[in-house]
Amino acid sequence: MGDRRMAEIVTEGGSLYVYSHSGGYMMAAEAEDAIKAAQPRWGDRSYETRIVVDQLIKGGRDSELGYGLMLKPNAEDEYNHDTPSIVIDLQKQMLIVVGMFDVTSQRTFAEIVGDNDGS
């Protein structure tokens, strides 16, 4: 039995989707950790995107199962009616999380790393 969830990573050129077959309940916290890890490369989209993806899938790097990457959302998401329940918007520097029962939270990257003045 899985705990399926998708994250959408938004860039100027489009979106990349990360699918997790199990452990979806942890993906919001993992997204925050990924944003923190990518902070030195914020604005350098190729490196920033790679760091975020790497952090999101690090639990299954050496496994053929568990995670997938897509250019179009084509997987289950038990948290948001099969549309991505986590949006990591690199352009707007915003993390949006839709949880069970459609409860939504939004945080800026600056808030996530504890830099409330946005610098």
Phi and psi restraints in degrees (range 20) as a CNS / XPLOR table:
assign (resid 1 and name C) (resid 2 and name N)
       (resid 2 and name CA) (resid 2 and name C) 1.0 -106.2 20.0 2
assign (resid 2 and name N) (resid 2 and name CA)
       (resid 2 and name C) (resid 3 and name N) 1.0 174.5 20.0 2
assign (resid 2 and name C) (resid 3 and name N)
       (resid 3 and name CA) (resid 3 and name C) 1.0 -134.8 20.0 2
assign (resid 3 and name N) (resid 3 and name CA)
       (resid 3 and name C) (resid 4 and name N) 1.0 75.8 20.0 2
assign (resid 3 and name C) (resid 4 and name N)
       (resid 4 and name CA) (resid 4 and name C) 1.0 -79.7 20.0 2
assign (resid 4 and name N) (resid 4 and name CA)
       (resid 4 and name C) (resid 5 and name N) 1.0 140.0 20.0 2
assign (resid 4 and name C) (resid 5 and name N)
       (resid 5 and name CA) (resid 5 and name C) 1.0 -155.6 20.0 2
assign (resid 5 and name N) (resid 5 and name CA)
       (resid 5 and name C) (resid 6 and name N) 1.0 150.3 20.0 2
assign (resid 5 and name C) (resid 6 and name N)
       (resid 6 and name CA) (resid 6 and name C) 1.0 -122.2 20.0 2
assign (resid 6 and name N) (resid 6 and name CA)
       (resid 6 and name C) (resid 7 and name N) 1.0 144.7 20.0 2
assign (resid 6 and name C) (resid 7 and name N)
       (resid 7 and name CA) (resid 7 and name C) 1.0 -116.7 20.0 2
assign (resid 7 and name N) (resid 7 and name CA)
       (resid 7 and name C) (resid 8 and name N) 1.0 136.8 20.0 2
assign (resid 7 and name C) (resid 8 and name N)
       (resid 8 and name CA) (resid 8 and name C) 1.0 -105.8 20.0 2
assign (resid 8 and name N) (resid 8 and name CA)
       (resid 8 and name C) (resid 9 and name N) 1.0 127.2 20.0 2
assign (resid 8 and name C) (resid 9 and name N)
       (resid 9 and name CA) (resid 9 and name C) 1.0 -105.9 20.0 2
assign (resid 9 and name N) (resid 9 and name CA)
       (resid 9 and name C) (resid 10 and name N) 1.0 114.8 20.0 2
assign (resid 9 and name C) (resid 10 and name N)
       (resid 10 and name CA) (resid 10 and name C) 1.0 -97.8 20.0 2
assign (resid 10 and name N) (resid 10 and name CA)
       (resid 10 and name C) (resid 11 and name N) 1.0 128.7 20.0 2
assign (resid 10 and name C) (resid 11 and name N)
       (resid 11 and name CA) (resid 11 and name C) 1.0 -130.3 20.0 2
assign (resid 11 and name N) (resid 11 and name CA)
       (resid 11 and name C) (resid 12 and name N) 1.0 175.6 20.0 2
assign (resid 11 and name C) (resid 12 and name N)
       (resid 12 and name CA) (resid 12 and name C) 1.0 -60.3 20.0 2
assign (resid 12 and name N) (resid 12 and name CA)
       (resid 12 and name C) (resid 13 and name N) 1.0 -32.9 20.0 2
assign (resid 12 and name C) (resid 13 and name N)
       (resid 13 and name CA) (resid 13 and name C) 1.0 -88.1 20.0 2
assign (resid 13 and name N) (resid 13 and name CA)
       (resid 13 and name C) (resid 14 and name N) 1.0 -1.7 20.0 2
assign (resid 13 and name C) (resid 14 and name N)
       (resid 14 and name CA) (resid 14 and name C) 1.0 134.6 20.0 2
assign (resid 14 and name N) (resid 14 and name CA)
       (resid 14 and name C) (resid 15 and name N) 1.0 -162.4 20.0 2
assign (resid 14 and name C) (resid 15 and name N)
       (resid 15 and name CA) (resid 15 and name C) 1.0 -121.5 20.0 2
assign (resid 15 and name N) (resid 15 and name CA)
       (resid 15 and name C) (resid 16 and name N) 1.0 151.0 20.0 2
assign (resid 15 and name C) (resid 16 and name N)
       (resid 16 and name CA) (resid 16 and name C) 1.0 -120.7 20.0 2
assign (resid 16 and name N) (resid 16 and name CA)
       (resid 16 and name C) (resid 17 and name N) 1.0 136.8 20.0 2
assign (resid 16 and name C) (resid 17 and name N)
       (resid 17 and name CA) (resid 17 and name C) 1.0 -113.5 20.0 2
assign (resid 17 and name N) (resid 17 and name CA)
       (resid 17 and name C) (resid 18 and name N) 1.0 134.1 20.0 2
assign (resid 17 and name C) (resid 18 and name N)
       (resid 18 and name CA) (resid 18 and name C) 1.0 -112.8 20.0 2
assign (resid 18 and name N) (resid 18 and name CA)
       (resid 18 and name C) (resid 19 and name N) 1.0 125.7 20.0 2
assign (resid 18 and name C) (resid 19 and name N)
       (resid 19 and name CA) (resid 19 and name C) 1.0 -109.0 20.0 2
assign (resid 19 and name N) (resid 19 and name CA)
       (resid 19 and name C) (resid 20 and name N) 1.0 133.9 20.0 2
assign (resid 19 and name C) (resid 20 and name N)
       (resid 20 and name CA) (resid 20 and name C) 1.0 -117.6 20.0 2
assign (resid 20 and name N) (resid 20 and name CA)
       (resid 20 and name C) (resid 21 and name N) 1.0 125.6 20.0 2
assign (resid 20 and name C) (resid 21 and name N)
       (resid 21 and name CA) (resid 21 and name C) 1.0 -77.3 20.0 2
assign (resid 21 and name N) (resid 21 and name CA)
       (resid 21 and name C) (resid 22 and name N) 1.0 -32.9 20.0 2
assign (resid 21 and name C) (resid 22 and name N)
       (resid 22 and name CA) (resid 22 and name C) 1.0 -141.2 20.0 2
assign (resid 22 and name N) (resid 22 and name CA)
       (resid 22 and name C) (resid 23 and name N) 1.0 158.5 20.0 2
assign (resid 22 and name C) (resid 23 and name N)
       (resid 23 and name CA) (resid 23 and name C) 1.0 82.6 20.0 2
assign (resid 23 and name N) (resid 23 and name CA)
       (resid 23 and name C) (resid 24 and name N) 1.0 19.8 20.0 2
assign (resid 23 and name C) (resid 24 and name N)
       (resid 24 and name CA) (resid 24 and name C) 1.0 -58.8 20.0 2
assign (resid 24 and name N) (resid 24 and name CA)
       (resid 24 and name C) (resid 25 and name N) 1.0 -29.7 20.0 2
assign (resid 24 and name C) (resid 25 and name N)
       (resid 25 and name CA) (resid 25 and name C) 1.0 -63.5 20.0 2
assign (resid 25 and name N) (resid 25 and name CA)
       (resid 25 and name C) (resid 26 and name N) 1.0 -21.9 20.0 2
assign (resid 25 and name C) (resid 26 and name N)
       (resid 26 and name CA) (resid 26 and name C) 1.0 -92.7 20.0 2
assign (resid 26 and name N) (resid 26 and name CA)
       (resid 26 and name C) (resid 27 and name N) 1.0 -9.9 20.0 2
assign (resid 26 and name C) (resid 27 and name N)
       (resid 27 and name CA) (resid 27 and name C) 1.0 -64.9 20.0 2
assign (resid 27 and name N) (resid 27 and name CA)
       (resid 27 and name C) (resid 28 and name N) 1.0 -33.0 20.0 2
assign (resid 27 and name C) (resid 28 and name N)
       (resid 28 and name CA) (resid 28 and name C) 1.0 -63.8 20.0 2
assign (resid 28 and name N) (resid 28 and name CA)
       (resid 28 and name C) (resid 29 and name N) 1.0 -45.0 20.0 2
assign (resid 28 and name C) (resid 29 and name N)
       (resid 29 and name CA) (resid 29 and name C) 1.0 -66.4 20.0 2
assign (resid 29 and name N) (resid 29 and name CA)
       (resid 29 and name C) (resid 30 and name N) 1.0 -38.6 20.0 2
assign (resid 29 and name C) (resid 30 and name N)
       (resid 30 and name CA) (resid 30 and name C) 1.0 -65.6 20.0 2
assign (resid 30 and name N) (resid 30 and name CA)
       (resid 30 and name C) (resid 31 and name N) 1.0 -34.0 20.0 2
assign (resid 30 and name C) (resid 31 and name N)
       (resid 31 and name CA) (resid 31 and name C) 1.0 -65.3 20.0 2
assign (resid 31 and name N) (resid 31 and name CA)
       (resid 31 and name C) (resid 32 and name N) 1.0 -40.9 20.0 2
assign (resid 31 and name C) (resid 32 and name N)
       (resid 32 and name CA) (resid 32 and name C) 1.0 -62.6 20.0 2
assign (resid 32 and name N) (resid 32 and name CA)
       (resid 32 and name C) (resid 33 and name N) 1.0 -44.2 20.0 2
assign (resid 32 and name C) (resid 33 and name N)
       (resid 33 and name CA) (resid 33 and name C) 1.0 -61.8 20.0 2
assign (resid 33 and name N) (resid 33 and name CA)
       (resid 33 and name C) (resid 34 and name N) 1.0 -38.1 20.0 2
assign (resid 33 and name C) (resid 34 and name N)
       (resid 34 and name CA) (resid 34 and name C) 1.0 -65.5 20.0 2
assign (resid 34 and name N) (resid 34 and name CA)
       (resid 34 and name C) (resid 35 and name N) 1.0 -41.0 20.0 2
assign (resid 34 and name C) (resid 35 and name N)
       (resid 35 and name CA) (resid 35 and name C) 1.0 -62.8 20.0 2
assign (resid 35 and name N) (resid 35 and name CA)
       (resid 35 and name C) (resid 36 and name N) 1.0 -42.6 20.0 2
assign (resid 35 and name C) (resid 36 and name N)
       (resid 36 and name CA) (resid 36 and name C) 1.0 -63.2 20.0 2
assign (resid 36 and name N) (resid 36 and name CA)
       (resid 36 and name C) (resid 37 and name N) 1.0 -43.3 20.0 2
assign (resid 36 and name C) (resid 37 and name N)
       (resid 37 and name CA) (resid 37 and name C) 1.0 -64.5 20.0 2
assign (resid 37 and name N) (resid 37 and name CA)
       (resid 37 and name C) (resid 38 and name N) 1.0 -33.0 20.0 2
assign (resid 37 and name C) (resid 38 and name N)
       (resid 38 and name CA) (resid 38 and name C) 1.0 -84.5 20.0 2
assign (resid 38 and name N) (resid 38 and name CA)
       (resid 38 and name C) (resid 39 and name N) 1.0 -5.9 20.0 2
assign (resid 38 and name C) (resid 39 and name N)
       (resid 39 and name CA) (resid 39 and name C) 1.0 -50.6 20.0 2
assign (resid 39 and name N) (resid 39 and name CA)
       (resid 39 and name C) (resid 40 and name N) 1.0 -42.4 20.0 2
assign (resid 39 and name C) (resid 40 and name N)
       (resid 40 and name CA) (resid 40 and name C) 1.0 -61.7 20.0 2
assign (resid 40 and name N) (resid 40 and name CA)
       (resid 40 and name C) (resid 41 and name N) 1.0 -17.8 20.0 2
assign (resid 40 and name C) (resid 41 and name N)
       (resid 41 and name CA) (resid 41 and name C) 1.0 -115.1 20.0 2
assign (resid 41 and name N) (resid 41 and name CA)
       (resid 41 and name C) (resid 42 and name N) 1.0 14.2 20.0 2
assign (resid 41 and name C) (resid 42 and name N)
       (resid 42 and name CA) (resid 42 and name C) 1.0 -53.7 20.0 2
assign (resid 42 and name N) (resid 42 and name CA)
       (resid 42 and name C) (resid 43 and name N) 1.0 131.2 20.0 2
assign (resid 42 and name C) (resid 43 and name N)
       (resid 43 and name CA) (resid 43 and name C) 1.0 93.1 20.0 2
assign (resid 43 and name N) (resid 43 and name CA)
       (resid 43 and name C) (resid 44 and name N) 1.0 -17.7 20.0 2
assign (resid 43 and name C) (resid 44 and name N)
       (resid 44 and name CA) (resid 44 and name C) 1.0 -99.7 20.0 2
assign (resid 44 and name N) (resid 44 and name CA)
       (resid 44 and name C) (resid 45 and name N) 1.0 84.3 20.0 2
assign (resid 44 and name C) (resid 45 and name N)
       (resid 45 and name CA) (resid 45 and name C) 1.0 -54.5 20.0 2
assign (resid 45 and name N) (resid 45 and name CA)
       (resid 45 and name C) (resid 46 and name N) 1.0 -40.6 20.0 2
assign (resid 45 and name C) (resid 46 and name N)
       (resid 46 and name CA) (resid 46 and name C) 1.0 -65.0 20.0 2
assign (resid 46 and name N) (resid 46 and name CA)
       (resid 46 and name C) (resid 47 and name N) 1.0 -45.4 20.0 2
assign (resid 46 and name C) (resid 47 and name N)
       (resid 47 and name CA) (resid 47 and name C) 1.0 -72.4 20.0 2
assign (resid 47 and name N) (resid 47 and name CA)
       (resid 47 and name C) (resid 48 and name N) 1.0 -42.1 20.0 2
assign (resid 47 and name C) (resid 48 and name N)
       (resid 48 and name CA) (resid 48 and name C) 1.0 -58.6 20.0 2
assign (resid 48 and name N) (resid 48 and name CA)
       (resid 48 and name C) (resid 49 and name N) 1.0 -46.4 20.0 2
assign (resid 48 and name C) (resid 49 and name N)
       (resid 49 and name CA) (resid 49 and name C) 1.0 -63.5 20.0 2
assign (resid 49 and name N) (resid 49 and name CA)
       (resid 49 and name C) (resid 50 and name N) 1.0 -45.2 20.0 2
assign (resid 49 and name C) (resid 50 and name N)
       (resid 50 and name CA) (resid 50 and name C) 1.0 -61.2 20.0 2
assign (resid 50 and name N) (resid 50 and name CA)
       (resid 50 and name C) (resid 51 and name N) 1.0 -42.1 20.0 2
assign (resid 50 and name C) (resid 51 and name N)
       (resid 51 and name CA) (resid 51 and name C) 1.0 -65.0 20.0 2
assign (resid 51 and name N) (resid 51 and name CA)
       (resid 51 and name C) (resid 52 and name N) 1.0 -43.8 20.0 2
assign (resid 51 and name C) (resid 52 and name N)
       (resid 52 and name CA) (resid 52 and name C) 1.0 -61.9 20.0 2
assign (resid 52 and name N) (resid 52 and name CA)
       (resid 52 and name C) (resid 53 and name N) 1.0 -48.2 20.0 2
assign (resid 52 and name C) (resid 53 and name N)
       (resid 53 and name CA) (resid 53 and name C) 1.0 -60.7 20.0 2
assign (resid 53 and name N) (resid 53 and name CA)
       (resid 53 and name C) (resid 54 and name N) 1.0 -46.9 20.0 2
assign (resid 53 and name C) (resid 54 and name N)
       (resid 54 and name CA) (resid 54 and name C) 1.0 -57.6 20.0 2
assign (resid 54 and name N) (resid 54 and name CA)
       (resid 54 and name C) (resid 55 and name N) 1.0 -42.2 20.0 2
assign (resid 54 and name C) (resid 55 and name N)
       (resid 55 and name CA) (resid 55 and name C) 1.0 -68.9 20.0 2
assign (resid 55 and name N) (resid 55 and name CA)
       (resid 55 and name C) (resid 56 and name N) 1.0 -38.0 20.0 2
assign (resid 55 and name C) (resid 56 and name N)
       (resid 56 and name CA) (resid 56 and name C) 1.0 -67.8 20.0 2
assign (resid 56 and name N) (resid 56 and name CA)
       (resid 56 and name C) (resid 57 and name N) 1.0 -31.8 20.0 2
assign (resid 56 and name C) (resid 57 and name N)
       (resid 57 and name CA) (resid 57 and name C) 1.0 -105.9 20.0 2
assign (resid 57 and name N) (resid 57 and name CA)
       (resid 57 and name C) (resid 58 and name N) 1.0 7.4 20.0 2
assign (resid 57 and name C) (resid 58 and name N)
       (resid 58 and name CA) (resid 58 and name C) 1.0 -60.1 20.0 2
assign (resid 58 and name N) (resid 58 and name CA)
       (resid 58 and name C) (resid 59 and name N) 1.0 -25.0 20.0 2
assign (resid 58 and name C) (resid 59 and name N)
       (resid 59 and name CA) (resid 59 and name C) 1.0 -69.9 20.0 2
assign (resid 59 and name N) (resid 59 and name CA)
       (resid 59 and name C) (resid 60 and name N) 1.0 -13.4 20.0 2
assign (resid 59 and name C) (resid 60 and name N)
       (resid 60 and name CA) (resid 60 and name C) 1.0 -131.5 20.0 2
assign (resid 60 and name N) (resid 60 and name CA)
       (resid 60 and name C) (resid 61 and name N) 1.0 22.3 20.0 2
assign (resid 60 and name C) (resid 61 and name N)
       (resid 61 and name CA) (resid 61 and name C) 1.0 -53.2 20.0 2
assign (resid 61 and name N) (resid 61 and name CA)
       (resid 61 and name C) (resid 62 and name N) 1.0 -39.9 20.0 2
assign (resid 61 and name C) (resid 62 and name N)
       (resid 62 and name CA) (resid 62 and name C) 1.0 -102.5 20.0 2
assign (resid 62 and name N) (resid 62 and name CA)
       (resid 62 and name C) (resid 63 and name N) 1.0 20.1 20.0 2
assign (resid 62 and name C) (resid 63 and name N)
       (resid 63 and name CA) (resid 63 and name C) 1.0 -119.3 20.0 2
assign (resid 63 and name N) (resid 63 and name CA)
       (resid 63 and name C) (resid 64 and name N) 1.0 147.0 20.0 2
assign (resid 63 and name C) (resid 64 and name N)
       (resid 64 and name CA) (resid 64 and name C) 1.0 -80.5 20.0 2
assign (resid 64 and name N) (resid 64 and name CA)
       (resid 64 and name C) (resid 65 and name N) 1.0 -10.3 20.0 2
assign (resid 64 and name C) (resid 65 and name N)
       (resid 65 and name CA) (resid 65 and name C) 1.0 -113.1 20.0 2
assign (resid 65 and name N) (resid 65 and name CA)
       (resid 65 and name C) (resid 66 and name N) 1.0 160.2 20.0 2
assign (resid 65 and name C) (resid 66 and name N)
       (resid 66 and name CA) (resid 66 and name C) 1.0 110.5 20.0 2
assign (resid 66 and name N) (resid 66 and name CA)
       (resid 66 and name C) (resid 67 and name N) 1.0 -40.0 20.0 2
assign (resid 66 and name C) (resid 67 and name N)
       (resid 67 and name CA) (resid 67 and name C) 1.0 -137.3 20.0 2
assign (resid 67 and name N) (resid 67 and name CA)
       (resid 67 and name C) (resid 68 and name N) 1.0 154.2 20.0 2
assign (resid 67 and name C) (resid 68 and name N)
       (resid 68 and name CA) (resid 68 and name C) 1.0 -145.6 20.0 2
assign (resid 68 and name N) (resid 68 and name CA)
       (resid 68 and name C) (resid 69 and name N) 1.0 157.8 20.0 2
assign (resid 68 and name C) (resid 69 and name N)
       (resid 69 and name CA) (resid 69 and name C) 1.0 -120.2 20.0 2
assign (resid 69 and name N) (resid 69 and name CA)
       (resid 69 and name C) (resid 70 and name N) 1.0 138.9 20.0 2
assign (resid 69 and name C) (resid 70 and name N)
       (resid 70 and name CA) (resid 70 and name C) 1.0 -140.6 20.0 2
assign (resid 70 and name N) (resid 70 and name CA)
       (resid 70 and name C) (resid 71 and name N) 1.0 152.6 20.0 2
assign (resid 70 and name C) (resid 71 and name N)
       (resid 71 and name CA) (resid 71 and name C) 1.0 -94.5 20.0 2
assign (resid 71 and name N) (resid 71 and name CA)
       (resid 71 and name C) (resid 72 and name N) 1.0 -15.6 20.0 2
assign (resid 71 and name C) (resid 72 and name N)
       (resid 72 and name CA) (resid 72 and name C) 1.0 -132.2 20.0 2
assign (resid 72 and name N) (resid 72 and name CA)
       (resid 72 and name C) (resid 73 and name N) 1.0 141.8 20.0 2
assign (resid 72 and name C) (resid 73 and name N)
       (resid 73 and name CA) (resid 73 and name C) 1.0 -70.0 20.0 2
assign (resid 73 and name N) (resid 73 and name CA)
       (resid 73 and name C) (resid 74 and name N) 1.0 110.7 20.0 2
assign (resid 73 and name C) (resid 74 and name N)
       (resid 74 and name CA) (resid 74 and name C) 1.0 -138.1 20.0 2
assign (resid 74 and name N) (resid 74 and name CA)
       (resid 74 and name C) (resid 75 and name N) 1.0 54.5 20.0 2
assign (resid 74 and name C) (resid 75 and name N)
       (resid 75 and name CA) (resid 75 and name C) 1.0 -154.3 20.0 2
assign (resid 75 and name N) (resid 75 and name CA)
       (resid 75 and name C) (resid 76 and name N) 1.0 172.7 20.0 2
assign (resid 75 and name C) (resid 76 and name N)
       (resid 76 and name CA) (resid 76 and name C) 1.0 -82.1 20.0 2
assign (resid 76 and name N) (resid 76 and name CA)
       (resid 76 and name C) (resid 77 and name N) 1.0 146.9 20.0 2
assign (resid 76 and name C) (resid 77 and name N)
       (resid 77 and name CA) (resid 77 and name C) 1.0 -138.8 20.0 2
assign (resid 77 and name N) (resid 77 and name CA)
       (resid 77 and name C) (resid 78 and name N) 1.0 106.1 20.0 2
assign (resid 77 and name C) (resid 78 and name N)
       (resid 78 and name CA) (resid 78 and name C) 1.0 -73.3 20.0 2
assign (resid 78 and name N) (resid 78 and name CA)
       (resid 78 and name C) (resid 79 and name N) 1.0 -7.7 20.0 2
assign (resid 78 and name C) (resid 79 and name N)
       (resid 79 and name CA) (resid 79 and name C) 1.0 -97.2 20.0 2
assign (resid 79 and name N) (resid 79 and name CA)
       (resid 79 and name C) (resid 80 and name N) 1.0 -19.0 20.0 2
assign (resid 79 and name C) (resid 80 and name N)
       (resid 80 and name CA) (resid 80 and name C) 1.0 -145.9 20.0 2
assign (resid 80 and name N) (resid 80 and name CA)
       (resid 80 and name C) (resid 81 and name N) 1.0 46.9 20.0 2
assign (resid 80 and name C) (resid 81 and name N)
       (resid 81 and name CA) (resid 81 and name C) 1.0 53.9 20.0 2
assign (resid 81 and name N) (resid 81 and name CA)
       (resid 81 and name C) (resid 82 and name N) 1.0 41.8 20.0 2
assign (resid 81 and name C) (resid 82 and name N)
       (resid 82 and name CA) (resid 82 and name C) 1.0 66.4 20.0 2
assign (resid 82 and name N) (resid 82 and name CA)
       (resid 82 and name C) (resid 83 and name N) 1.0 22.7 20.0 2
assign (resid 82 and name C) (resid 83 and name N)
       (resid 83 and name CA) (resid 83 and name C) 1.0 -117.8 20.0 2
assign (resid 83 and name N) (resid 83 and name CA)
       (resid 83 and name C) (resid 84 and name N) 1.0 155.0 20.0 2
assign (resid 83 and name C) (resid 84 and name N)
       (resid 84 and name CA) (resid 84 and name C) 1.0 -54.6 20.0 2
assign (resid 84 and name N) (resid 84 and name CA)
       (resid 84 and name C) (resid 85 and name N) 1.0 127.6 20.0 2
assign (resid 84 and name C) (resid 85 and name N)
       (resid 85 and name CA) (resid 85 and name C) 1.0 -94.2 20.0 2
assign (resid 85 and name N) (resid 85 and name CA)
       (resid 85 and name C) (resid 86 and name N) 1.0 -5.2 20.0 2
assign (resid 85 and name C) (resid 86 and name N)
       (resid 86 and name CA) (resid 86 and name C) 1.0 -128.7 20.0 2
assign (resid 86 and name N) (resid 86 and name CA)
       (resid 86 and name C) (resid 87 and name N) 1.0 125.8 20.0 2
assign (resid 86 and name C) (resid 87 and name N)
       (resid 87 and name CA) (resid 87 and name C) 1.0 -121.6 20.0 2
assign (resid 87 and name N) (resid 87 and name CA)
       (resid 87 and name C) (resid 88 and name N) 1.0 119.8 20.0 2
assign (resid 87 and name C) (resid 88 and name N)
       (resid 88 and name CA) (resid 88 and name C) 1.0 -107.3 20.0 2
assign (resid 88 and name N) (resid 88 and name CA)
       (resid 88 and name C) (resid 89 and name N) 1.0 100.1 20.0 2
assign (resid 88 and name C) (resid 89 and name N)
       (resid 89 and name CA) (resid 89 and name C) 1.0 -94.1 20.0 2
assign (resid 89 and name N) (resid 89 and name CA)
       (resid 89 and name C) (resid 90 and name N) 1.0 103.1 20.0 2
assign (resid 89 and name C) (resid 90 and name N)
       (resid 90 and name CA) (resid 90 and name C) 1.0 -71.4 20.0 2
assign (resid 90 and name N) (resid 90 and name CA)
       (resid 90 and name C) (resid 91 and name N) 1.0 -28.1 20.0 2
assign (resid 90 and name C) (resid 91 and name N)
       (resid 91 and name CA) (resid 91 and name C) 1.0 -69.1 20.0 2
assign (resid 91 and name N) (resid 91 and name CA)
       (resid 91 and name C) (resid 92 and name N) 1.0 -49.6 20.0 2
assign (resid 91 and name C) (resid 92 and name N)
       (resid 92 and name CA) (resid 92 and name C) 1.0 -88.9 20.0 2
assign (resid 92 and name N) (resid 92 and name CA)
       (resid 92 and name C) (resid 93 and name N) 1.0 -5.0 20.0 2
assign (resid 92 and name C) (resid 93 and name N)
       (resid 93 and name CA) (resid 93 and name C) 1.0 51.0 20.0 2
assign (resid 93 and name N) (resid 93 and name CA)
       (resid 93 and name C) (resid 94 and name N) 1.0 57.3 20.0 2
assign (resid 93 and name C) (resid 94 and name N)
       (resid 94 and name CA) (resid 94 and name C) 1.0 -135.7 20.0 2
assign (resid 94 and name N) (resid 94 and name CA)
       (resid 94 and name C) (resid 95 and name N) 1.0 139.3 20.0 2
assign (resid 94 and name C) (resid 95 and name N)
       (resid 95 and name CA) (resid 95 and name C) 1.0 -112.1 20.0 2
assign (resid 95 and name N) (resid 95 and name CA)
       (resid 95 and name C) (resid 96 and name N) 1.0 124.1 20.0 2
assign (resid 95 and name C) (resid 96 and name N)
       (resid 96 and name CA) (resid 96 and name C) 1.0 -118.0 20.0 2
assign (resid 96 and name N) (resid 96 and name CA)
       (resid 96 and name C) (resid 97 and name N) 1.0 128.9 20.0 2
assign (resid 96 and name C) (resid 97 and name N)
       (resid 97 and name CA) (resid 97 and name C) 1.0 -126.3 20.0 2
assign (resid 97 and name N) (resid 97 and name CA)
       (resid 97 and name C) (resid 98 and name N) 1.0 123.5 20.0 2
assign (resid 97 and name C) (resid 98 and name N)
       (resid 98 and name CA) (resid 98 and name C) 1.0 -104.6 20.0 2
assign (resid 98 and name N) (resid 98 and name CA)
       (resid 98 and name C) (resid 99 and name N) 1.0 118.6 20.0 2
assign (resid 98 and name C) (resid 99 and name N)
       (resid 99 and name CA) (resid 99 and name C) 1.0 -101.3 20.0 2
assign (resid 99 and name N) (resid 99 and name CA)
       (resid 99 and name C) (resid 100 and name N) 1.0 -170.8 20.0 2
assign (resid 99 and name C) (resid 100 and name N)
       (resid 100 and name CA) (resid 100 and name C) 1.0 -57.2 20.0 2
assign (resid 100 and name N) (resid 100 and name CA)
       (resid 100 and name C) (resid 101 and name N) 1.0 148.6 20.0 2
assign (resid 100 and name C) (resid 101 and name N)
       (resid 101 and name CA) (resid 101 and name C) 1.0 63.8 20.0 2
assign (resid 101 and name N) (resid 101 and name CA)
       (resid 101 and name C) (resid 102 and name N) 1.0 24.8 20.0 2
assign (resid 101 and name C) (resid 102 and name N)
       (resid 102 and name CA) (resid 102 and name C) 1.0 61.4 20.0 2
assign (resid 102 and name N) (resid 102 and name CA)
       (resid 102 and name C) (resid 103 and name N) 1.0 26.0 20.0 2
assign (resid 102 and name C) (resid 103 and name N)
       (resid 103 and name CA) (resid 103 and name C) 1.0 -77.4 20.0 2
assign (resid 103 and name N) (resid 103 and name CA)
       (resid 103 and name C) (resid 104 and name N) 1.0 125.6 20.0 2
assign (resid 103 and name C) (resid 104 and name N)
       (resid 104 and name CA) (resid 104 and name C) 1.0 -116.6 20.0 2
assign (resid 104 and name N) (resid 104 and name CA)
       (resid 104 and name C) (resid 105 and name N) 1.0 139.1 20.0 2
assign (resid 104 and name C) (resid 105 and name N)
       (resid 105 and name CA) (resid 105 and name C) 1.0 -127.2 20.0 2
assign (resid 105 and name N) (resid 105 and name CA)
       (resid 105 and name C) (resid 106 and name N) 1.0 147.9 20.0 2
assign (resid 105 and name C) (resid 106 and name N)
       (resid 106 and name CA) (resid 106 and name C) 1.0 -131.3 20.0 2
assign (resid 106 and name N) (resid 106 and name CA)
       (resid 106 and name C) (resid 107 and name N) 1.0 133.6 20.0 2
assign (resid 106 and name C) (resid 107 and name N)
       (resid 107 and name CA) (resid 107 and name C) 1.0 -140.4 20.0 2
assign (resid 107 and name N) (resid 107 and name CA)
       (resid 107 and name C) (resid 108 and name N) 1.0 142.7 20.0 2
assign (resid 107 and name C) (resid 108 and name N)
       (resid 108 and name CA) (resid 108 and name C) 1.0 -78.3 20.0 2
assign (resid 108 and name N) (resid 108 and name CA)
       (resid 108 and name C) (resid 109 and name N) 1.0 158.9 20.0 2
assign (resid 108 and name C) (resid 109 and name N)
       (resid 109 and name CA) (resid 109 and name C) 1.0 -59.3 20.0 2
assign (resid 109 and name N) (resid 109 and name CA)
       (resid 109 and name C) (resid 110 and name N) 1.0 -39.5 20.0 2
assign (resid 109 and name C) (resid 110 and name N)
       (resid 110 and name CA) (resid 110 and name C) 1.0 -60.1 20.0 2
assign (resid 110 and name N) (resid 110 and name CA)
       (resid 110 and name C) (resid 111 and name N) 1.0 -40.5 20.0 2
assign (resid 110 and name C) (resid 111 and name N)
       (resid 111 and name CA) (resid 111 and name C) 1.0 -64.9 20.0 2
assign (resid 111 and name N) (resid 111 and name CA)
       (resid 111 and name C) (resid 112 and name N) 1.0 -38.5 20.0 2
assign (resid 111 and name C) (resid 112 and name N)
       (resid 112 and name CA) (resid 112 and name C) 1.0 -65.5 20.0 2
assign (resid 112 and name N) (resid 112 and name CA)
       (resid 112 and name C) (resid 113 and name N) 1.0 -40.0 20.0 2
assign (resid 112 and name C) (resid 113 and name N)
       (resid 113 and name CA) (resid 113 and name C) 1.0 -87.9 20.0 2
assign (resid 113 and name N) (resid 113 and name CA)
       (resid 113 and name C) (resid 114 and name N) 1.0 -0.8 20.0 2
assign (resid 113 and name C) (resid 114 and name N)
       (resid 114 and name CA) (resid 114 and name C) 1.0 85.4 20.0 2
assign (resid 114 and name N) (resid 114 and name CA)
       (resid 114 and name C) (resid 115 and name N) 1.0 21.5 20.0 2
assign (resid 114 and name C) (resid 115 and name N)
       (resid 115 and name CA) (resid 115 and name C) 1.0 -109.9 20.0 2
assign (resid 115 and name N) (resid 115 and name CA)
       (resid 115 and name C) (resid 116 and name N) 1.0 83.9 20.0 2
assign (resid 115 and name C) (resid 116 and name N)
       (resid 116 and name CA) (resid 116 and name C) 1.0 -73.5 20.0 2
assign (resid 116 and name N) (resid 116 and name CA)
       (resid 116 and name C) (resid 117 and name N) 1.0 -11.1 20.0 2
assign (resid 116 and name C) (resid 117 and name N)
       (resid 117 and name CA) (resid 117 and name C) 1.0 -90.5 20.0 2
assign (resid 117 and name N) (resid 117 and name CA)
       (resid 117 and name C) (resid 118 and name N) 1.0 -1.6 20.0 2
assign (resid 117 and name C) (resid 118 and name N)
       (resid 118 and name CA) (resid 118 and name C) 1.0 81.0 20.0 2
assign (resid 118 and name N) (resid 118 and name CA)
       (resid 118 and name C) (resid 119 and name N) 1.0 4.6 20.0 2
